[in-house]
Amino acid sequence: MITLAVAVTVAIRVGILVVSPSAFRDDPDAYRAIALTVAEHRIVGLQNSEGLPRATAFRPPLYPLLLSSVCTRGELPGFRVGLIHVVIAALTTLLIFDSTLRLATYSGVHFGRIRRSGLAAVASLIVAVDPILLRQSSEVMTETFATLLSAAVFWGWIRLVVASDSRRMWPRAAVLGLLLGLAYLCRPPFLAWAVLICMAILAAGFRGALWSRKKSWIAASLTAGMCALAVVAWTMRNSTVMGHPIWATSHGGYTLLLANNDLFYDHLETSPFGNVWDADGFLNAYEHRYDGDPRDASFWRQAWDQPPRVPESANASEPVTEHSDDKLCAEAALATIRRRPATFVWSCVVRAIRLWSPLPHMTQNRSIVAIILVSGFYVVLYAAVCVGAWRHRGAVFSKPWWSMWLLIFTLTAVHSIYWSNLRMRAPAIPALAMIAIMAAGTSNKEPAKA
């Protein structure tokens, strides 16, 4: 059954690439550019018009480092990126299959005549055909890789909490920390998830039955320590080459400003709920951020018709750097939040809804048929999640499932403040799939003791 699940996953993802003539053509997040710089100059950075590299912390490093391994002669062929994404999808299927089998074994849920391996295959295929992941599988972006890493963390967590003795517990705690560190290097918000998971390890000991308090402290320390290695390494690198101890990226300020600016807040206050925000006005104003003060509300009300000043020449006495530019964006966003706290709270609600909405935005370049199909998929998935979680709540909210709920909480909390859209929930799709298949259970028994 696992062979069939992997084969179907590979066939689906290869098929998507075959029918996508523009696959991997664009580079919206500059991952291709960073990967090429790594391959050519051994620097996580970007190249100027003359081909000279400069170090950057604009994006997290793990995905471009992976892509750089298949660069040749200054190029990153699309078919090689596609091959990486197909392999990643196959590995994700393997992890979800194994995790689902373990969860079915320890959940205490009776599935009648349904074989557990069949349920595991279904959970894997839900992820394989997820519309967000299908769409992003043909883009040079991190959703495919981040989903693999979240599935790996789920797998590592499940193996840890079912460890029956300390000889298994300690290495599994270290592996979980390593996986969390890799996830953080792919998407910095995963660090908040790592903190919550370490707290959950402690809670598992303090609630008894699973571990003693002493063992939980040791396990949490091992997990935190391994994850901290990645955080320290990336921060020290940035401190050395960027001049600032950037622990995440130099892009967070922009993402915060995109979600919290006066033009977006005006839209929320004046437009019907669900209307798509036209960000052209924001993008135009953003380009002129050195022609005025974006921390002032009046800046966003001006009509910017003249060409913007080049940021590097905005202030000769204090040259603009990647870090200072991102800091300015963060300060402008925080100034907006302070001026309009009530709208900020409402914007958080809107962003959380947009993150989990089953309905994609209706835009001119999207067909109604595609929107209906995508919406139908998520309505059915969410319904199955609700049924499975409610019917078997004694199992689904037990310790082996904690990491999944913590990721759902983390994504909601982070992206209710920063910018959000449907694709940012991609790492949680494996969790939703594994919870959804619990709806097939026909009875509820006591969860097996780990």
Salt bridges, closest charged atoms under 4 A:
ASP29 OD1 - ARG59 NH2 3.17
GLU40 OE1 - HIS41 NE2 3.95
ASP98 OD2 - ARG102 NE 2.73
GLU139 OE2 - ARG135 NH1 2.58
GLU143 OE2 - ARG187 NH2 2.55
GLU143 OE2 - ARG423 NH1 2.52
ASP165 OD1 - ARG167 NE 3.79
ASP262 OD2 - ARG339 NH2 2.47
ASP262 OD1 - ARG340 NH1 2.89
ASP266 OD2 - ARG301 NH1 3.66
ASP266 OD1 - ARG340 NH2 2.88
GLU269 OE1 - ARG340 NH2 2.86
ASP291 OD1 - ARG309 NE 3.26
ASP293 OD1 - ARG295 NE 2.85
GLU322 OE1 - ARG54 NH1 3.10
ASP325 OD1 - ARG289 NE 2.89
GLU331 OE1 - ARG295 NH1 2.70
